[in-house]
Amino acid sequence: MLHDVKEDYVRSIKKHTSSYHENHFRSLASKDFNGWPNPLEEKWRLSRLGALSRIKMLPIKPDLKKVSDSNKKLGSYILKFIDGAFREDLSSELPTGISLKELNEKESLEFFHKIKESDLNNHPSTNVSLSCTPSIIKLTVNKDTNVKELIEIFYEGGHQNFSVHPVLYVELKENSNLSLIENFNHFTSLVMPLQLTEIQEKGSLKSIKIFDDNDDTYNLSAHCALLSKEATFNSFSLVKGGIFTRSETHAYLNGTNAKLNLNGVYISGKKQHHDLTTAIYHDVPDCTSKQIVRGVLGGFSSGVFQGKVRVAPDAQKTDGQQMSKAILVSKNANANAKPELEIYADDVVCAHGATVGELDDDQLFYLNSRGIPENKARQMLIQAFLKDIINDSVDGQYHDYIFNEAQSSLSSILNEEK
């Protein structure tokens, strides 16, 4: 019976694409999905999908009349995806210099090949979401366009025993700038967001992703980023929702003097599993990448940071840095860190580090000795631990919003440990 449940989802994907000709991007993608990753695969050893494989589900058919559940609004312009489908009727008209379109079949096939040429080619979200997405939506910022207003994207919807498949293509042309916040708030068994970001010469993208899905939701997010000469990509992810959330980003620094900051925080409680997996490919000289990840874990939760930096033979003068720190506030929680450097050039500055531990007893004693109760002292120390990375990763105008989002989850975890 267990084998049947696993195979049922594979068959449902094949059936979903059966009406398309064999060279359609959906058919090509479905051919490459033959089941969930094996736990013996190194990339998935610390984030196993056995429980997900036992859920009986189907790809969702979007309800184009469903209303939005979100009531938060931080950005000047709002874009909404419900059940994986872009909803123009619930979205803002974008400012001059930005365009949004649904890719046609030829353009979708080109998108397919760009993703499949990356190391995300066999990621389940690549194959399944390209098979089942309602459409591939492309957001383009024109050349020499400085978008001062924040664009905020909400991904919502779903139902129990269904999977949801939003696909987004973000393109910043030469010398353009954009700030983007993406919110994931699904009530579904599985959501598999797939995204391709291309930043052309001297383009700059500031991106924040907030993963706050329902407690029973699995989120397998896959993101490919391509950086050209002198491009800048500042990315920050806050992972706090879902029963299982894996945010995986592969970034390719293809132009000299490209700069990447790929930071994140995960806050985990109860039986949650949160995973931040990254791979950064330095293929040309004189590029910089930095990754800072911090986690707080309570209850019976688990956290993972897997970060790889690969430096090609010709990528001299590379500066690649990784650091992961996790604090355990429960004896039953655990965290795993797997930093990896793969260096084939000799004139580089690369380093990685990882720590997992409890709060410092000396710091707690110091605060207690000054009349601060232990619970309050613990909260203060963890807040400082998180605020440090948020200060470094998020613009001041959004700092309080992001910190409050983190603080709400942190308070819940600490209350459980009293």
C-alpha positions as a printed Julia matrix, in Angstrom:
418×3 Matrix{Float64}:
   0.0    0.0     0.0
   2.86   2.37    0.84
   4.45   1.68   -2.54
   1.14   2.46   -4.25
   0.84   5.84   -2.51
   4.37   6.8    -3.61
   3.73   5.74   -7.18
   0.29   7.39   -7.31
   1.77  10.89   -7.22
   4.25  10.07   -9.97
   1.39   8.71  -12.08
  -0.7   11.81  -11.4
   2.09  14.02  -12.78
   2.38  11.89  -15.92
  -1.39  12.01  -16.36
  -1.41  15.79  -15.88
   0.91  16.21  -18.88
  -0.39  13.39  -21.07
  -2.35  15.72  -23.38
   0.77  17.72  -24.39
   3.03  16.75  -27.27
   6.3   15.08  -26.33
   8.45  18.18  -26.94
   6.3   20.48  -24.84
   8.14  21.74  -21.76
   5.55  20.11  -19.46
   6.03  16.68  -21.04
   9.81  17.0   -20.95
   9.72  17.96  -17.27
   7.36  15.15  -16.27
   9.65  12.56  -17.89
  12.34  13.48  -15.38
  10.17  13.0   -12.29
  10.22   9.39  -11.17
   9.72   9.84   -7.44
  11.1   11.62   -4.41
  14.86  11.82   -3.73
  16.35   8.79   -2.05
  17.53   9.48    1.55
  20.88   7.98    0.54
  21.43  10.92   -1.83
  23.91  13.23   -0.12
  21.91  16.39   -0.89
  18.83  14.96    0.86
  20.44  12.89    3.6
  19.68  15.51    6.27
  16.2   16.38    4.92
  14.36  13.18    4.16
  11.02  13.11    2.38
   9.72   9.76    3.61
   6.72  11.28    5.42
   5.87  13.42    2.38
   5.96  10.37    0.1
   3.26   8.76    2.23
   0.77  11.62    1.67
  -1.82  10.85   -0.98
  -2.25  13.99   -3.09
  -2.79  15.43   -6.55
  -1.6   18.62   -8.32
  -4.18  21.32   -7.69
  -6.49  22.85  -10.27
  -6.49  26.56   -9.36
  -9.73  28.17   -8.26
  -9.64  31.47  -10.17
 -12.5   32.85   -8.06
 -10.87  32.19   -4.7
 -10.4   35.33   -2.6
  -7.15  36.3    -0.9
  -6.54  35.47    2.75
  -3.69  37.92    3.35
  -4.33  41.24    5.07
  -0.75  42.43    5.53
   0.54  45.07    3.16
   4.05  46.42    3.26
   4.77  47.1    -0.39
   3.44  49.83   -2.63
   2.64  47.26   -5.3
   1.12  43.84   -4.67
   1.22  40.7    -6.83
  -0.78  37.62   -5.81
  -0.55  33.96   -6.66
  -3.4   31.77   -5.38
  -3.28  27.99   -5.86
  -0.1   28.64   -7.87
  -1.9   30.83  -10.44
  -1.15  34.51  -10.91
  -4.24  36.58  -10.13
  -4.26  39.79  -12.12
  -7.64  40.74  -10.63
  -6.11  40.86   -7.12
  -2.79  42.46   -8.12
  -1.63  46.03   -8.55
  -0.88  47.72  -11.83
   2.9   47.98  -11.88
   4.79  51.28  -12.25
   6.47  52.46  -15.44
   9.6   50.51  -16.26
   8.31  47.14  -15.01
   6.36  44.64  -17.08
   4.67  41.37  -16.22
   3.63  38.68  -18.68
   2.72  35.03  -19.02
   5.29  33.15  -21.09
   4.1   31.48  -24.26
   5.07  27.92  -25.15
   8.32  28.87  -26.92
   9.39  31.19  -24.09
   8.45  28.56  -21.5
  10.63  26.01  -23.28
  13.56  28.46  -23.16
  12.92  28.91  -19.42
  12.86  25.12  -19.04
  16.28  24.77  -20.67
  17.84  27.52  -18.51
  16.7   25.78  -15.33
  17.69  22.33  -16.58
  21.2   23.59  -17.38
  21.69  24.38  -13.68
  22.34  21.98  -10.81
  18.63  22.21  -10.03
  17.93  20.05  -13.08
  16.87  17.06  -10.97
  15.29  18.91   -8.06
  11.72  17.63   -7.57
  10.33  21.18   -7.64
  11.96  21.78  -11.02
  10.39  18.75  -12.65
   7.02  18.75  -10.91
   6.31  22.48  -10.96
   7.33  22.79  -14.61
   4.92  19.94  -15.29
   1.99  21.3   -13.28
   2.28  25.1   -13.05
  -0.75  27.03  -14.35
   1.7   29.29  -16.19
   5.21  30.72  -15.98
   5.03  34.4   -15.01
   7.86  36.76  -15.95
   8.57  40.03  -14.13
  10.96  42.28  -16.07
  12.64  45.51  -14.96
  13.69  47.59  -17.97
  17.19  48.85  -18.63
  18.27  51.91  -16.56
  15.14  51.67  -14.39
  15.43  52.43  -10.68
  12.29  51.08   -9.0
  11.98  53.04   -5.75
   8.76  51.35   -4.63
   8.74  47.93   -2.99
   7.11  45.06   -4.92
   5.45  42.53   -2.6
   4.37  39.07   -3.77
   1.96  36.83   -1.89
   1.74  33.09   -2.57
  -1.37  31.58   -0.97
  -4.08  28.96   -1.24
  -4.09  25.23   -1.63
  -6.04  22.46    0.06
  -5.16  19.38    2.04
  -3.99  16.5    -0.19
  -3.07  18.83   -3.06
   0.23  20.24   -4.33
   0.67  23.85   -5.51
   3.14  24.99   -8.22
   3.92  28.71   -8.67
   6.71  29.5   -11.16
   8.27  32.97  -11.41
  10.94  34.4   -13.71
  12.52  37.69  -12.55
  14.74  39.57  -15.02
  16.62  42.76  -14.22
  18.11  44.33  -17.32
  21.29  46.44  -17.4
  21.69  49.06  -14.69
  18.26  48.43  -13.12
  17.3   48.17   -9.45
  14.47  46.38   -7.63
  13.4   45.57   -4.06
  11.19  42.53   -3.64
   9.49  40.75   -0.73
   7.91  37.33   -1.23
   5.5   35.83    1.32
   4.59  32.12    1.37
   1.34  31.5     3.27
  -0.2   28.25    2.03
  -2.75  25.91    3.57
  -1.94  22.81    1.55
  -0.07  19.52    1.75
   2.76  20.61   -0.54
   3.93  23.76   -2.3
   6.85  23.68   -4.74
   7.85  27.25   -5.71
  10.27  27.46   -8.63
  12.08  30.68   -9.5
  14.7   31.89  -11.95
  16.37  35.26  -11.36
  18.61  36.88  -13.97
  20.49  40.07  -13.09
  22.23  41.64  -16.03
  25.24  43.97  -16.0
  25.2   46.48  -13.1
  21.71  45.37  -12.06
  20.84  45.22   -8.36
  18.2   43.13   -6.59
  17.3   43.22   -2.9
  15.17  40.21   -2.04
  13.41  39.04    1.13
  11.55  35.73    1.36
   9.3   34.93    4.33
   8.27  31.27    4.63
   5.23  31.11    6.91
   3.05  28.3     5.59
   0.49  26.33    7.6
   1.77  23.93   10.26
   1.0   20.89    8.09
   2.51  22.2     4.84
   5.64  20.97    3.08
   7.45  23.69    1.12
  10.18  22.65   -1.32
  11.44  25.92   -2.78
  13.97  25.9    -5.64
  15.65  29.08   -6.87
  18.29  29.61   -9.57
  20.06  32.99   -9.75
  22.32  34.14  -12.62
  24.54  37.19  -12.04
  26.31  39.08  -14.82
  29.2   41.55  -14.66
  29.0   43.95  -11.7
  25.58  42.61  -10.73
  24.54  42.69   -7.06
  22.12  40.32   -5.34
  21.27  40.77   -1.65
  19.02  37.94   -0.5
  17.56  37.25    2.95
  15.23  34.38    3.9
  13.2   34.05    7.09
  12.0   30.46    7.53
   9.49  29.95   10.31
   6.41  28.11    9.01
   5.42  24.71    7.69
   6.04  21.26    9.08
   8.91  20.9     6.57
  10.44  23.82    4.69
  13.48  23.59    2.46
  14.65  26.73    0.71
  17.29  25.82   -1.87
  19.17  28.46   -3.87
  21.8   27.92   -6.56
  23.61  31.11   -7.61
  25.96  31.44  -10.58
  28.39  34.36  -10.61
  29.03  34.56  -14.34
  30.4   38.12  -14.65
  33.42  39.77  -13.06
  32.89  41.89   -9.93
  29.52  40.31   -9.21
  28.49  40.44   -5.54
  26.18  38.09   -3.67
  24.91  38.1    -0.08
  22.82  35.01    0.63
  21.73  35.18    4.27
  18.99  33.52    6.25
  17.35  32.8     9.6
  15.31  29.76   10.57
  13.18  29.64   13.73
  11.91  26.17   14.46
   9.64  24.68   17.12
   7.43  21.67   17.85
   8.31  19.03   15.2
   9.24  21.43   12.41
  12.12  20.75   10.06
  13.75  23.75    8.38
  16.5   23.56    5.79
  18.49  26.32    4.09
  20.53  24.79    1.28
  22.72  26.92   -0.98
  25.25  26.39   -3.75
  27.33  29.27   -5.1
  29.34  28.87   -8.27
  32.23  31.29   -8.86
  33.0   30.82  -12.54
  34.91  34.07  -13.25
  37.5   36.17  -11.38
  37.0   39.03   -8.91
  33.61  38.06   -7.42
  32.42  38.1    -3.83
  29.91  35.92   -2.01
  28.9   35.81    1.63
  26.5   33.51    3.46
  25.41  34.03    7.05
  22.79  31.69    8.5
  21.41  31.65   12.03
  18.93  29.27   13.59
  16.96  29.01   16.82
  15.44  25.63   17.62
  13.02  24.48   20.29
  10.69  21.56   20.91
  11.54  18.47   18.85
  12.52  20.53   15.81
  15.48  20.11   13.51
  17.41  22.53   11.34
  19.85  22.18    8.47
  22.28  24.46    6.71
  24.0   23.02    3.65
  26.21  25.51    1.86
  28.59  24.87   -1.01
  31.0   27.32   -2.61
  32.66  26.12   -5.81
  35.49  28.15   -7.31
  36.41  27.35  -10.91
  40.07  27.18  -12.03
  39.93  30.6   -13.73
  38.05  32.33  -10.89
  41.05  34.0    -9.29
  40.63  36.76   -6.68
  37.45  35.12   -5.4
  36.21  36.01   -1.92
  33.76  33.41   -0.62
  32.65  33.3     3.01
  30.22  31.06    4.93
  29.15  31.08    8.57
  26.34  29.15   10.24
  25.34  29.43   13.91
  22.46  27.7    15.67
  21.15  27.97   19.22
  19.26  25.08   20.8
  16.69  26.13   23.4
  15.44  22.57   23.89
  17.34  19.39   24.71
  15.21  17.59   22.13
  16.05  19.9    19.21
  18.96  19.33   16.85
  20.8   21.24   14.14
  23.11  20.1    11.36
  25.56  22.2     9.38
  27.35  21.02    6.26
  29.51  23.8     4.8
  31.59  22.84    1.79
  34.36  24.52   -0.18
  35.34  23.19   -3.6
  38.27  25.31   -4.79
  40.2   24.87   -8.03
  41.94  28.29   -8.06
  44.91  29.29   -5.93
  44.52  33.09   -5.47
  41.35  33.13   -3.37
  40.09  34.09    0.09
  37.54  31.48    1.15
  36.46  30.33    4.58
  33.62  28.58    6.32
  32.53  27.93    9.89
  29.66  26.43   11.84
  28.62  26.3    15.49
  25.74  24.61   17.29
  25.17  25.11   20.99
  23.1   26.44   23.85
  22.99  29.95   25.25
  26.13  31.09   27.03
  25.83  30.38   30.77
  28.13  33.27   31.65
  25.98  35.74   29.74
  22.84  34.37   31.39
  24.45  34.61   34.81
  25.51  38.21   34.16
  21.97  39.25   33.24
  20.48  37.27   36.15
  22.87  38.97   38.56
  21.46  42.33   37.5
  17.94  41.35   38.36
  16.75  40.14   34.96
  14.64  36.94   35.24
  16.02  33.94   33.4
  13.22  33.74   30.81
  13.64  37.42   30.0
  17.42  37.06   29.86
  17.15  34.14   27.43
  14.84  36.14   25.21
  17.17  39.15   25.24
  20.19  37.08   24.22
  18.36  35.34   21.38
  16.89  38.62   20.15
  20.41  40.07   19.98
  21.58  36.94   18.13
  18.86  37.44   15.48
  18.91  41.22   15.33
  22.57  41.18   14.39
  21.99  39.31   11.12
  18.75  41.14   10.34
  20.57  44.47   10.74
  23.21  43.32    8.25
  20.76  41.83    5.76
  17.66  44.04    5.61
  17.23  47.72    4.75
  16.37  49.92    7.71
  12.88  50.73    6.44
  11.93  47.02    6.55
  13.97  46.05    9.6
  11.23  46.35   12.21
   8.75  44.43   10.07
  11.14  41.51    9.55
  12.31  41.5    13.15
   8.71  41.45   14.4
   7.98  38.51   12.08
  10.92  36.67   13.63
  10.01  37.73   17.15
   6.48  36.32   16.92
   7.85  32.84   16.21
  10.62  33.19   18.77
   8.12  34.07   21.52
   6.06  30.97   20.72
   9.11  28.72   20.92
  10.32  30.18   24.22
   6.86  29.92   25.75
   6.8   26.21   24.91
  10.05  25.74   26.81
   8.89  27.3    30.09
